[in-house]
Amino acid sequence: MGPGLRARPQDPMSRYLVRRLLITIPVLAGISLVLFTILALAPGDPFEELATNPNVPADVRANLRAKFGLDDPVPVRYARWFTSMMRGDWGFSFVSRINVETLILQRLPTTLFVLGSAQLLAILIALPIGTYSAIRPYSVFDQVATTLAFIGFSLPTFFTGLLFILLFSISLDWLPFIYRADIAATGWRWYWEHLRQAIMPISVLGLFQGAALTRFVRSAVLDVIRLDYINAARAKGLSERTTVVKHAVRNALIPVVTLVALQIPTIFTGAVITEQIFRVPGIGSLLISAILANDTPVIMAITFVFSCLVVLFNLVADLLYGWLDPRITYR
């Protein structure tokens, strides 16, 4: 290296990100091993129906089991699955007769649309209501919002979904309660029909997540708004809106980010029931049908994707800490 050249110090966030990504590799490998072992040792068999079907010869059943390696030891089957997954081959669905990755990609856009919209709705509900409740604690608005948040969080999504169906579909006949992927419409009519049938599942999930998030936002803002630097900002003559938005809410968002980041993967699992109620052709309904049919490759792929989402959004939450609070450093 020349006398005038110096090595640039590496960004602390970059070092932290690289270290976390390196830690993620053995974590996901361990999760996949546990998931695969549990599914391999669980009762049930994807070819169980063939075993009881007298029209299928015994040699055909044996050849199929040998082809897919179902009688091999669990470590051998896991090693074969893991190496195939690293190459992008997630297995073959015994029920749908297509590759697992193709099956998941067919359902993924619908799930992302419904769950992404639900999470956005939850944030749009929780941030203003929770913040205003913290600014006006124990007021009429705060008491009403707190009561509704408790009710919304206490009611399970399947109960709320059934209420929505009874009210908006059966009684008022405003919205369809079955989500159809094959809408025979074109142009703006196609978008409108998709929006109409997505309103209820999005609302059920969004209101449930928003109720929990509202209580958390209120608590976080209430803790911050009583601190001395907030009173100092008011004493300097800053407007109430500037004080709340720039100083109180931003610092209060630090614990909220953790909850939102952890809610994103859990909303996938919570949507399993909602997708079943409204017949949404998404990942959740695919998981339920795979479990009922003992379609092990599909179950393994979906549960592993859920695990990856949990690890990923934990990392995203940690990285956002530094952006929200400059006092946090990465080492």
N, C-alpha and C positions, 0 to 999 in steps of 0.2 A: 504494500500500500504506500502511495507516495507521501511525501512530507506534508503536503497541503490537504490531504484527504483524511477525513475522520469518519469512523463508523457512526451512523445515526442511531441514537438509542431507539429501541423498539417501543412502540406505543404500549402503555400498560394494559389498555383494553384489549389490544391484539394478543398480548401474551396471555391474558386471562381467558380470552375466547379460545385460543389454541389449547390451553391446558384443560378447559372444560370439555372441549370436543374430544380430546384424547381420553378423558375419563369416561365420556359417554359411550365409547366403543365397548369396553368390557361390561359396562352396566347393561347395555342393550343385549349383549351376548348372553349375560346371565339371565336376564328376563326371558329371552327366547328359549333358553334351556329349561327354565322352570315351567313355562307355558306348555312347551312341547311334551315334557315328561308328564304333566298333569293330564293333558289330553290323551296321551298314549296309554296311560294307566286307567283312564276313566272307562266305565262300562259302556257298551254299545259298539257297533261296528258299521261302517258305511256299506258293507256287503251283507248285512244281517238279513235283509229281505231275500237275497239270493239263496241263503242257506236254508230257508224254509220253503222255497219255491221248487216243487217237484219237477217242473218243466226244464230246469237248468241242471245239466249233468254235473256230477261231482268234479270231473276233470276240468270243466270250464270254470267252475268256482275256484279251483286250486290254481289254475293258470292266471286268473285275474288277481288273486291275492299275491301270487309270485311276481306278477308284472309290476304291481305298485308297492311291493316289499312290505306288506302288512304283517307278515310273520317274522320279519327280521328283528333282531334285538333293538331295543330303544336307542342305545348310543349310535348304532349304525344308521337307523332311520333319521335321527337328529342330524348326524353329520351330512347325510345325503340332502336333507331339507335345507340345512344352513348353506351348504355350498351352492345349491341350486338358487336359493334366494339371493345370494351375493352376485350371481350371474343375471339376476332379473327374472328368474323363473320361480313363481310363487306356488306352483303346483297345479293340479287339475281337479276341477270340481266333479265329484262323483254323481251329483244330482243334475246339474245344469249341462254337463258334458262339454264344458269349455274351460279355458285357462282361468285361474283365479284372478290374475291381474286384469284380464279383460272384463270379468264379471264385476269387479270392484269399480273399474273405471266407468262402466255403464251406469252405476248407481251413484257415483261420487258427485257429479254436478248437482243433482237434486238435493243431496244432503248438504253440500256446501251452501247452496242458495237458501235453504230453509234455516239451517243452523246459524249461518252468518247473519242473516236478517234478524233472527231471534236475539242473537247476542248484541247486535247494534241497537235493537229496540230496548233491550234491558239497560244498556248504558245510557241511552237517551232518556229513559225514565228515571234511572237512579241518580244521575249526577245533579240535575236541577232540583228534584224533589228532596233528595238527601241533603244537599247544600242549604236550601231554603229552610228546611226543618231545623238544621243546626244553627242557622242565623236567628231563627225565631223559636227557640226551644220552649216547649210546654205551651205553645199557643194553640189555637183551635186547629190551624193548618197542620201543625206538628202532631197533634193527637190523632187527627183523622188519617194523616199519612202513615203514622206508626201503626194504627189499627189495621189499615188496609194492607200494609206490608206484612204484618203478622199473619193475616188471613191468607194472603197470596202465597206466603212461604209455607204455611201449614197444609194447604190443600195439595194433594198429589196431582201430578199432571194428568193421570188417567181420569180422575174425577172432574177436573176442570175441563178436559177435553169432551167428556160426556155431556157436561152442562152446556158447553158451546154448541154441540151437535143438537141437543134438544131445543135450545133457544133459537139459534141462527139458521139451522137447517130444517128442522121439523116444524117448529112453531111459526117462525117468520118466513121461512123458505127464501132466505137471502143468499146463502152460501152453500156450495156443495160440500158434503162431508167425506167424499171419497176422492182422493188425489189420483188423477188420471194423467199418465204420461203420453197417451196417444190422443191428444186433442185434435179433432178434425176442423181446424180453423187456420186462417192465414192472416198475415199482416198484424195490425194492432189488435184485432180480435183474439189472436193467439196469445199475445202478451197479457191481455185483460183476463182471459180465462185462466191462465196460469197464476196470475195474481190473486184472483178470487178464490181459487182452491187452496192457495198457500196462506191465506189470511189467518185461518183458524189455527193450524199447527204452529205458525210463527208467533201468534198471539199467546198461545198456551205456554210455549217454551219461554218467550220473552218476558211475560208477566211473572212467571215463576222465578226466573233468574233475576229479574229486575227487583222483585220484592226482597230477596236476600241481599242484593247489592245496595239497595236503598238504606237498609239498616246499617250496613257497614260504612257507607259514605257519610251518613249522619254522625256516626260515632267518631270517625276519623276527623271530620271537619270540626266537630264540637271540641275535640281535644286540642286542635291547633289554634282555634279562634280565641282561646282563653290565654294564650301565651303572651309574654311581654312584648315581643317584637311586633305583634299585631296591634297592640295598644300604642306602641311607638309610631307605627305607620299612620294610625289615625291621628295621633298628636301632631304629626308633621303636616296635616291638612289634606292627606290623600282622601279621595272619595271612598265611600263604603264599597262601591262596586270594584274599584281598583284594588282596595285592600283585600277584599275577599277573593277575587279572581286571581290576582298576581301573586299574593303572598300566602293566603290561607289554603285555597283549594289546591294549588300546585304542590305544596308540602304535604297536604293531606292525601294526595293521590298515591303517595309512595306505598302505603299498605294496601290501598285499593288495587294497585297494579298487580300485586301478588294474587289477590282474589280473582281478578278478571283473567289473568293468565292461567290460573288453575281451573277456572270455570270452563274455559274453551274446550279442553279435552273431556271434562266430565259432562258437558252438554251433549257430546256425542253419545255417551252411554245413557244419559237421561232421555235422549230422543228415541231410544229403542221402543219404549212404550208408546210415545206419541206417534211415531211412524206406524205402529201397529193399529192404533185407534183410527187414524185418518187414512190408512192404507197408502202411505207415502212410499214410493219405490226407492228407498234410500239404503244406506249402509246398515241402519238399525234393523229394518225389516229383513234384510239379507242375513244378518247374524241370527235372528230368531229362527228363520226357516232353515238355516244351516244346522243349528243346534237340534231342531226337531228331526232333521234327516240324518244326523250324525255325519255331516259333511265336514270331516276334520280339516282338510286343507283350507277351506273357507274360514272356519272358526279360528284357526291358527293365524291366518293372515290378518283378519280384522282385529283380533285381540292384540296382536303384535303392533299393528298400526296405532291402536289406542295407547299402548305403552310408549311408543315413540313420541306421540303427541304430548304426553305428560312430561317426558324428559325435555323435549324441545321447548315447550312453553315455560318450564321452570328456568331454562337458560335465558329465554327472552325476557322474563320478569327481572332476572338479575341484571341484565344489560340495561334495562330501562331505568333501574335505580340511579345509575350514574347520570343519566340525562335529567331526571327529575330533581335530584339532590346533588349539587356539585361537591358537597362535603364527602360524599362516598368515593373512595378511590379503589382501583383494582390493582391487586398485587399478585 
